[in-house]
């Protein structure tokens, strides 16, 4: 018998990244709406709060031979979906390998499946070939995008009609945290994955170097983990910035760092709908972001809740950082407008959009 109330949320993990953070929030939203949520995660990483049943394939198959691990996980998912009569799937994973996604299509069968696209880097989610893209996703219940700009790009490039944009939700903090021990009193903050090819932290460090923030005793904190940590440490050292630019390990509770920051900065080469900006605004902290593809221009209202800067321009970014540090009228205006600028992204509002989508025939 079909279980029309059961939904499987398939994600890489429940830790570290923005898409994974969204997976945890989606589970919270759907549970609040009365759905029976099954979190199926590929890797054994669980940092975020979740509700529902957790199927941790990374832990279940950690001792399996690497060559067979992927196929065994796939067959396990297939059997799990059948055993629990799950007929609705929301797939949040990146999907860059065609052969794996052909296998996934067999696993999911004729179930009602929603495939999410979280980045403007479409190669991580869709094949270049229109034929294979239509084969894999043409019959999906919906392709769900986190940015209107990404949706329009996909519709133009592939001709899909089964598309929908639903922005990522945000949780508004209920308490004000104390400043974490051992961090400076005045600082700008970046938080996210330390991957320079995506986050372009080299641009951030260069802009800080040529800004006037050091003169004003304003630090730069870079918070997160990633493959380019050593590269960034070497860059900081080579520029003699070790006294002012600090790298801090990933924190499960990032809120104290956001709330106490003067400003949060994003310098990505590309994005989807960057949660670091939304979470910062929800915490009442102004933001600065480069106008990358895609997301920032759908979040930032220039000079209202933050500053939007030309991408790949360290001088323009440095000037924006100087302005946010010294122009008290601008800073207070952005700070006062921060929370209300993202009220439309509350869990309650976004949950209702998902409910409407899931109830469509």
C-alpha positions, 0 to 999 in steps of 0.5 A, spaced: 500 500 500 502 506 498 504 511 504 501 518 501 504 521 507 511 519 507 517 523 503 524 521 502 529 527 502 535 524 499 541 528 500 549 528 500 549 529 508 546 533 514 552 537 515 557 542 512 554 545 506 548 550 504 544 544 501 545 540 506 543 545 511 537 546 507 535 538 507 535 539 515 530 545 514 526 541 509 525 536 514 523 540 519 518 544 515 515 537 512 514 534 519 511 540 522 506 540 516 504 532 518 508 529 513 512 522 515 520 524 513 525 519 511 532 522 511 536 518 506 544 521 506 549 518 502 555 520 507 556 519 514 556 527 516 550 529 521 551 536 524 545 539 523 538 538 527 533 534 523 526 531 524 524 524 521 527 517 520 535 517 518 538 512 514 545 513 514 548 510 508 555 512 509 555 509 516 551 502 514 556 501 508 563 504 511 566 497 511 564 495 504 569 495 498 569 502 494 568 499 488 561 496 490 559 501 495 555 505 490 551 500 487 550 497 494 547 503 497 543 504 490 539 497 491 538 499 499 535 505 497 530 501 492 528 496 497 527 501 503 523 505 498 519 499 497 519 496 504 516 503 507 511 504 501 514 511 499 512 514 493 514 521 494 522 523 493 525 530 494 533 529 491 537 535 493 544 531 491 548 534 486 548 530 480 554 530 476 555 523 473 551 521 468 551 513 469 550 514 476 543 518 475 541 513 470 542 508 475 538 513 480 532 513 475 531 506 475 531 506 483 526 511 483 522 508 478 515 512 477 515 515 484 513 522 484 520 525 484 522 533 485 529 534 483 533 540 486 538 545 483 542 549 488 547 552 484 548 556 477 553 551 476 549 547 472 554 541 470 553 539 477 546 538 476 544 537 469 548 533 463 550 538 458 546 534 453 539 536 452 537 529 450 540 526 457 537 531 461 530 530 458 531 523 459 533 523 466 528 529 468 523 530 463 518 526 467 520 529 474 514 532 478 518 538 478 525 541 477 525 545 484 530 551 483 533 556 489 533 562 485 529 565 479 535 566 475 537 559 475 530 557 473 530 562 467 537 559 465 535 552 465 528 553 461 532 557 456 538 552 455 533 546 456 526 547 454 524 544 461 516 546 463 516 542 469 520 548 473 518 551 480 523 556 484 522 556 492 527 560 495 531 557 501 528 558 508 531 561 514 530 560 521 530 567 525 534 567 532 530 567 538 536 569 543 542 574 542 549 570 544 555 573 547 561 574 543 565 567 543 571 567 547 578 569 544 575 572 538 576 580 536 571 585 538 571 588 531 571 583 525 568 582 518 566 575 517 566 569 512 563 563 513 562 557 509 567 551 505 574 553 504 574 552 497 577 557 493 575 555 486 568 556 488 568 561 494 574 565 491 577 567 498 583 569 495 579 575 492 576 576 499 583 576 502 586 581 497 580 586 498 582 586 506 589 587 504 588 593 500 582 596 505 583 600 511 580 595 516 587 594 519 588 601 520 581 601 524 583 595 528 578 591 524 579 583 523 577 578 518 575 572 520 574 566 515 570 560 519 569 553 516 573 547 513 575 545 506 580 543 501 584 549 501 585 551 508 593 550 507 593 554 501 589 560 504 593 560 510 599 560 506 596 566 502 595 570 509 602 568 511 605 571 504 601 577 505 603 578 512 596 578 515 597 573 520 595 578 526 589 580 522 586 575 518 584 568 522 581 562 520 577 558 525 574 551 524 567 549 522 562 551 528 556 547 529 553 553 532 555 559 527 550 564 530 554 567 535 559 569 530 554 572 525 551 576 531 557 579 533 560 581 526 560 588 524 558 585 517 558 578 513 562 578 506 561 573 500 566 573 494 563 567 491 565 565 483 558 563 483 552 561 487 545 558 488 541 562 493 547 563 498 544 561 505 550 565 509 547 572 506 540 570 508 542 567 515 546 573 517 540 578 515 536 574 519 541 575 525 540 582 524 547 583 521 549 587 514 552 583 508 557 585 503 557 580 496 559 580 490 554 580 484 556 573 482 551 568 478 546 567 482 543 569 488 546 575 491 542 580 487 535 576 489 537 577 496 541 584 497 537 591 496 543 595 495 544 600 501 538 598 504 540 591 507 547 591 505 552 592 499 552 589 492 559 589 489 562 588 482 565 581 482 572 579 481 574 587 483 578 587 489 578 595 489 571 595 489 570 590 494 575 593 499 571 600 498 565 597 500 568 594 506 571 601 508 564 604 507 561 599 511 566 600 517 566 607 517 559 610 514 555 609 520 549 612 517 549 606 512 551 601 517 545 602 521 540 603 516 542 596 513 542 593 520 535 596 522 533 593 515 536 586 515 531 582 519 525 585 515 528 584 508 528 576 509 521 576 513 518 572 506 523 567 507 521 564 514 520 557 515 512 558 515 512 562 509 517 557 505 513 551 508 506 553 505 510 553 498 512 546 499 505 544 501 502 547 495 507 544 491 507 537 494 499 537 493 499 539 486 496 533 482 
